[in-house]
Amino acid sequence: MVRKQRPSTEAEAAALASGIRLRIIRLTSFEAMTNQELAQRLGRDPATTLHHVRRLVDTGFLVPLPPRRGTRGAKEIPYRSTGLSWHLSNHSAAAAAAVGEAMLEAFLAELAEAEPAEVDASRLVLQLAPAEVTEFTRRITELLDEFRSLPPDPAAARTAVYLSIYPSR
C-alpha cells in the first residue's frame, strides 16, 4: 500500500511547523491521551499544551474522542491522531523548510529522552545520479508505507524512525 499524498493547506503546514505539535501527533498515534496527560508527558504547562491540541484538532490532525471521567471525577477529553500528517506533502519551499525544522526539533527532543543503548543510528553518504536519488527515496518510502500499514500490535514496543535525505556538500 503506497500512501497517497496531497499538498498541505497553509493552515496544515503551519500546524506541522512546530516540534511540540509533531510530538503530540506521535504520542497520540496509538493511544488517546488527554491534554493533561500530554502536558505531563511533554513537561509543559497544560494551558500551552491545550493551545497546541486545539490547533491540531482545528486542522484535522487530532480528533477528540468521547469524554471520560478522570481519577477525581472531572471530565477529560482524550485525543487521538488521525494519521493525516503521513498523507500530506508540503505545498511550498518555505513550508517544507519550516516543517523540516520542526521534525528535527521533535526528533532531537525524543532522542534526548532515549537511553543511548536503545538508539540504533546509521549515517551514510552516497554518490548517486538524480534518477538514482529518486529511486532510492521511492523505495525507502515504499518500505515505510509497508510497515506503517501493518496493524498495530498493542503488546509491541513503539519504534520511531527519523529519516533525512539531503545533499552532502
Secondary structure, DSSP 8 states (H G I E B T S, - for coil): -----EE--HHHHHHHS-HHHHHHHHHTSSS-EEHHHHHHHHT--HHHHHHHHHHHHHTTSEEE---EE-TTS-EE-EEEE-SGGGGEE-SSHHHHHHHHHHHHHHHHHHHHHS-GGG-----------HHHHHHHHHHHHHHHHHHHTS---TTS-------------
